[in-house]
């Protein structure tokens, strides 16, 4: 296929000829540019999608090689920028997770948190408090608590959920972020 098309690409066979001539070269160019076979494959596919959408106008392109490789270069730059942003976002999320994890570790080891949890439990209504203590201090499961209390398993589950929600709300009210408070309530078994 010459560097210039004489007429619009009207059928799939003509487009297939264009694809066969350029696909491997575009892939090699993109792979050399990005040093990533996966990105090179994405660039090649995206480039031919663009060409397919513009197939009726391709006969107006004077230098097909230049046109195709300019598109490949622009796509490579675009994907590399996106990959860099994804990496930057991942690093920021990692830093945030480390910071959050440190805050949780500090909170879980804190006597102040233990005291606050104890106060929160004491403020629970009698039935949810009893079920919470059986679950967290005696390490009983729903069925065991149901047997001891004479309540249904579902009622036990509902009371425990109510207790956990109220404890979490109590911690939030006393200055803990909701994510940390939720983790403390979920993870903290003894005080």
N, C-alpha and C positions, 0 to 999 in steps of 0.2 A: 504494500500500500504506500503510495507516495506521501510526501509531506503535506499534500493538499488534496482535499476531496473535491471531486468535480461535481457531485450532486448530493442532495440530502440522503442520509441513511434511512431509507424507506422500510427496509425489512430487517428481520433478525439476522439473516445470513450476512448481510453487509456489516452489521454491528459486530457479529461474531468474528469476522475477518479483522476488524479493527482491534477487537479484544485479543485475538490470537497474536497479532503483531506486537502489541504493547504490554500486555499483562505481566509477562515475566520481567521485562525491562523496568516497568514501573515498580514492581515488587522489589527488585534488586536495588534500585535507586532509593526507595523508601527505607529499605532495610539498612543500607549504608548510611543514610541520613539519620535514622532514629536508633540504630543498633538494637532493634527489637523486631523479631520476626512477627510477633503478634500485632504490633502497631503497623508494620509494613503490610500485613494482610488486610487490616482495617482500611488503610489508606488506599490500597489497590481496589478494594470493593467499593469504597466511597467514591473514588475517582470515576469508576465505570458507571456508577449510578448517576453521577453528575452528567457524564457524557450521554447516557441513555436519555436523560431528561432533555438534553440540548441537541439530540441527534438531528433534528430538522434544520438546525443552524450550523452544524459542523462544516458544511461545504464552504462556508464563508471564512473559515479559519485559514490564514495564509501559511502558517508554519505549524503543522500538527505536532511535531516533536516538541517544539517550544511551548505550545499551548498545553499539551498533556503534562509535561514535566513541571511547568509552572504551577498547574493545579496540584500535582503531587507534592511539590515543595510547600505550597501554602497549606495543604492538608496536614503535612508532617509538622509544620510549625504550630498549627492550631492544636493538634493532638499532643504535642510535647508540652505546650503551655498548659493544656488541661491536665496532663499527667503531673506537671509540676505543682499545679494548684491542688490536685488530689493529695499529693505527698505533703504539701504544706498543711492542708486540712488534717491529714492523718497525724502529723506531728503535733498540731495544736490539740487535737482530741486526746492524744496520748499524754501530753503534758497536763491537760485538764483531769484526765483519769488518775494520773499519779497524784496530783494535788488533792483530788477528792478522796482517793484511797488513803493518803496520809491523814487527812482530816478524820476519816472514819476510824483508822487505827488509833489515833489519839483519843477520839470520842469513846471507843469501846474500852480502852484501858483507863479511862478517867473515873476517879472516885465520885466526882460531881455527877457524871452520867448515871452511875450506879445509884446514887442517892436520889436523883431526879426520877429514875425509873421506879424506885421503891415508892416514892410519893405518888407517882402516877397510878401505880397499882392500888395503893391504898384509897385513892379517890374513885376507883371503879365501883359500880353497883355490886352488891354481894355475889350474885350468881356469876356474872362474867369474871369477877375477881377470883372466885373459887376455881372456875374452869381454867383460867389463865395459870394459876399457881399449880394446879394438877398437871397441866401440860408442860409448863416450863421448869418447875422445881422437881416434880415427881416423874417427869418424862413419860407421861401416859399418852397413849394415842386416843383418838376419838371414841373408839369402841370401849376402851378401858374406862374412860371418864364417864361414858354413858352408863356403863354397868354400875360404877360407884355412886353416881348421882341419881340414877333412876330416870334420867332424861333420854330422849331419843338421840341418836347419833347426829341427826341433822340439827337439832336444837343445840347440842354441844358445839357443833361447828359454827353455828350462827353466833353463839355467845362468845366463842373465842375470837371470831372475826371482829365482833363489836369491841371486845377488850383491846385487841391489837390496834384498831382504828383510833380508839380513845387515847391509848398510850402514845401513839404517833402524834395525834393532835396536841396532846399535852406537851410533848417534846418540842413541837413546832412553836407552840405558844411561848415556850421558854427559850426561844432563840436558836434552835437547830434548824438547818435547812431541811426541807421536806424529804429530799433524797437521803440525807444522812439519817434523819429520824426514822424513815421507813426501814433502812438497813439495820439500824440499832434494834428496832422492834423485832425484825425478822431474825436477826442473828444472835441476839443477846438472850441467853437462856437462864443464866444465874446472876443474882446480884447480892 
